Amino acid sequence: MYLPKILEETRIEVLHDLIRSHPLGTWVSADMAELNVNHIPFLINDAAGEFGTLIGHVARANPVWNAQASAIPSVIVFRGPQTYITPSWYPSKHQHGKAVPTWNYAVVAVHGVPEFIDDQDWLRAHLSSLTDTHEAPQALPWKIDDAPPDFTEKMIAAIVGVQIPIQRIEGKWKVNQNRSDSDKMGVVAGLLGKGDDDSLAMASLVRQRIQG
């Protein structure tokens, strides 16, 4: 990933927080013939390994878990807030006109070699953890035991677990670091005016880069 130093985010807790809040990873792996792209919701265990471990599952019918793929490094990209930035929000644009549009975003790229797990007890525990995590906001959280046991066993038999110990993790926060504080404040005001979720989240990230 092209990563100018000014855009680099290195704090592990910040990188893990983005993965937790945007858990659908774009997983790029390779076999002998081509690149494969899968979109998998991952959990992250920050206590497993130096940089943590991603945990998920795939359909048994998905060729990503074949023997060739299991020995080849992968990259998984998690995309956080992103939005277009108009130069009209910069006070400096109105002073000298030397400004162009840009796109702000926050992303995390995880590198590691996948390990596949074909164990029913492990998969049941993983699915319970996954659903407990994402059902927590619901008024009446769904539990894995809510489904008939024979149905659940059939569903579990159709998947394979995957864990990816993180060998390298990169964060890129493109949030107007190259602009003056007054331009950053203009961006924050513009994003707050838009009011959608991505714009509000990005406004918070830009505001964090304002000095003082």
C-alpha positions as CSV (number, residue, x, y, z in Angstrom):
1,M,0.0,0.0,0.0
2,Y,1.4,3.4,-0.9
3,L,1.8,5.0,2.5
4,P,3.4,8.5,2.8
5,K,4.6,9.0,6.4
6,I,2.3,11.9,7.0
7,L,-0.7,9.6,6.4
8,E,0.5,6.6,8.5
9,E,-1.4,5.5,11.5
10,T,0.6,3.1,13.7
11,R,-1.3,2.9,17.0
12,I,-2.4,-0.8,17.2
13,E,-5.4,0.1,19.4
14,V,-6.6,2.6,16.8
15,L,-6.1,0.1,13.9
16,H,-8.0,-2.7,15.9
17,D,-10.8,-0.3,16.7
18,L,-11.4,0.4,13.0
19,I,-11.5,-3.3,12.3
20,R,-14.0,-3.8,15.1
21,S,-16.2,-1.0,13.8
22,H,-15.9,-2.0,10.2
23,P,-15.5,-5.8,10.4
24,L,-16.2,-6.7,6.7
25,G,-12.8,-7.3,5.3
26,T,-11.9,-7.4,1.6
27,W,-9.7,-10.5,1.6
28,V,-7.3,-10.8,-1.3
29,S,-5.5,-14.1,-1.7
30,A,-3.8,-16.0,-4.5
31,D,-3.6,-19.5,-5.9
32,M,-1.4,-20.8,-8.7
33,A,-3.6,-19.1,-11.4
34,E,-5.2,-15.9,-10.1
35,L,-6.0,-13.6,-7.3
36,N,-9.1,-14.3,-5.3
37,V,-11.3,-11.7,-3.6
38,N,-13.7,-12.5,-0.8
39,H,-15.6,-10.3,1.6
40,I,-15.6,-11.8,5.1
41,P,-16.7,-10.4,8.5
42,F,-13.9,-10.9,10.9
43,L,-13.5,-10.8,14.6
44,I,-10.1,-9.7,16.0
45,N,-8.4,-11.3,19.0
46,D,-5.9,-8.6,20.1
47,A,-4.4,-11.0,22.7
48,A,-3.3,-13.6,20.1
49,G,0.1,-12.8,18.6
50,E,2.2,-9.7,18.4
51,F,-0.4,-7.7,16.3
52,G,-3.5,-9.8,17.0
53,T,-5.3,-12.5,15.0
54,L,-8.3,-12.2,12.6
55,I,-10.9,-14.9,13.0
56,G,-13.7,-15.8,10.6
57,H,-15.3,-18.5,8.5
58,V,-16.0,-19.3,4.8
59,A,-18.3,-21.5,2.9
60,R,-17.0,-25.1,2.5
61,A,-17.7,-24.7,-1.2
62,N,-15.4,-21.6,-1.4
63,P,-12.0,-22.7,-3.0
64,V,-10.2,-20.1,-0.9
65,W,-9.4,-22.7,1.7
66,N,-7.7,-25.3,-0.6
67,A,-4.2,-26.5,0.2
68,Q,-2.6,-24.0,-2.2
69,A,-4.2,-21.0,-0.6
70,S,-3.4,-22.1,2.9
71,A,0.3,-21.6,2.5
72,I,0.2,-18.2,0.6
73,P,0.2,-14.8,2.2
74,S,-3.0,-12.8,2.1
75,V,-3.9,-9.2,2.6
76,I,-7.2,-8.1,4.1
77,V,-8.4,-4.5,3.8
78,F,-10.8,-2.9,6.2
79,R,-12.3,0.4,5.0
80,G,-13.5,3.0,7.6
81,P,-15.1,6.4,6.9
82,Q,-14.6,7.9,3.5
83,T,-15.9,10.9,1.7
84,Y,-15.3,13.5,-1.1
85,I,-13.7,16.8,0.0
86,T,-14.5,19.9,-2.0
87,P,-11.9,22.7,-2.0
88,S,-14.8,25.1,-1.5
89,W,-14.6,24.2,2.2
90,Y,-11.0,25.6,2.5
91,P,-10.7,29.3,3.5
92,S,-7.4,29.3,1.7
93,K,-9.2,28.5,-1.6
94,H,-11.1,31.8,-1.3
95,Q,-7.8,33.7,-0.7
96,H,-5.6,32.4,-3.5
97,G,-7.5,29.6,-5.3
98,K,-4.6,27.1,-5.0
99,A,-6.7,24.1,-4.0
100,V,-8.1,21.0,-5.6
101,P,-10.6,18.4,-4.6
102,T,-9.5,15.3,-2.7
103,W,-10.9,12.1,-1.1
104,N,-10.6,11.4,2.6
105,Y,-10.5,7.9,4.0
106,A,-9.2,5.6,6.7
107,V,-8.2,2.1,5.9
108,V,-6.3,-0.8,7.6
109,A,-4.4,-3.4,5.6
110,V,-3.6,-6.7,7.4
111,H,-1.0,-9.1,6.1
112,G,-0.8,-12.8,7.1
113,V,-1.0,-16.4,6.2
114,P,-4.4,-18.0,6.7
115,E,-4.9,-21.1,8.8
116,F,-8.1,-23.1,8.2
117,I,-9.9,-25.0,10.9
118,D,-12.3,-27.9,10.2
119,D,-13.5,-28.6,13.7
120,Q,-17.2,-28.5,14.6
121,D,-16.7,-27.5,18.3
122,W,-14.3,-24.6,17.2
123,L,-16.8,-23.4,14.6
124,R,-19.8,-23.5,17.1
125,A,-17.8,-21.4,19.6
126,H,-16.7,-19.0,16.8
127,L,-20.3,-18.6,15.6
128,S,-21.5,-18.0,19.1
129,S,-18.9,-15.3,19.6
130,L,-19.6,-13.7,16.2
131,T,-23.4,-13.5,16.7
132,D,-23.0,-12.3,20.3
133,T,-20.8,-9.5,19.1
134,H,-23.1,-8.3,16.3
135,E,-26.4,-9.1,18.0
136,A,-25.5,-7.1,21.2
137,P,-27.3,-3.9,20.0
138,Q,-30.6,-5.7,19.3
139,A,-33.4,-5.4,21.8
140,L,-33.8,-9.2,21.7
141,P,-30.4,-10.7,20.6
142,W,-30.5,-13.8,18.5
143,K,-28.6,-16.7,19.9
144,I,-27.2,-19.7,18.0
145,D,-29.4,-22.0,20.1
146,D,-32.5,-20.2,18.9
147,A,-32.3,-22.3,15.7
148,P,-33.3,-26.0,15.7
149,P,-30.2,-28.2,16.6
150,D,-30.4,-30.3,13.4
151,F,-30.5,-27.1,11.3
152,T,-27.6,-25.6,13.2
153,E,-25.5,-28.7,12.7
154,K,-26.2,-28.7,9.0
155,M,-25.2,-25.0,8.7
156,I,-22.0,-25.6,10.7
157,A,-21.1,-28.6,8.4
158,A,-21.2,-26.2,5.4
159,I,-18.5,-23.9,6.6
160,V,-14.8,-23.9,7.5
161,G,-13.1,-21.7,10.0
162,V,-10.2,-19.4,9.3
163,Q,-7.8,-17.5,11.5
164,I,-5.1,-15.2,10.2
165,P,-2.3,-14.3,12.6
166,I,-1.3,-10.8,11.7
167,Q,2.3,-10.6,10.5
168,R,2.1,-6.9,9.5
169,I,-0.6,-4.2,9.9
170,E,-0.8,-0.8,8.2
171,G,-3.1,2.1,8.7
172,K,-3.6,4.9,6.3
173,W,-5.6,7.9,7.6
174,K,-6.0,10.5,4.7
175,V,-7.7,13.2,6.7
176,N,-6.3,16.6,5.4
177,Q,-3.0,16.4,7.3
178,N,-1.5,18.6,4.6
179,R,-3.9,21.5,5.2
180,S,-3.7,24.4,7.6
181,D,-5.8,24.2,10.8
182,S,-8.2,26.8,9.3
183,D,-8.7,24.6,6.3
184,K,-9.2,21.6,8.5
185,M,-11.9,23.5,10.4
186,G,-13.5,24.4,7.1
187,V,-13.6,20.7,6.2
188,V,-15.1,19.8,9.6
189,A,-17.9,22.4,9.2
190,G,-18.6,21.2,5.6
191,L,-18.8,17.6,6.7
192,L,-21.0,18.3,9.7
193,G,-23.3,20.2,7.2
194,K,-23.6,17.1,5.1
195,G,-24.6,15.1,8.1
196,D,-24.4,11.5,6.8
197,D,-22.7,8.8,8.9
198,D,-19.4,8.8,6.9
199,S,-19.2,12.6,6.9
200,L,-19.8,12.8,10.6
201,A,-17.2,10.1,11.3
202,M,-14.7,11.8,9.0
203,A,-15.3,15.2,10.6
204,S,-14.2,13.6,13.9
205,L,-11.0,12.2,12.4
206,V,-10.1,15.6,10.8
207,R,-10.9,17.5,14.0
208,Q,-8.4,15.2,15.9
209,R,-5.7,16.7,13.6
210,I,-6.4,20.3,14.6
211,Q,-3.7,21.7,16.9
212,G,-4.5,23.3,20.1
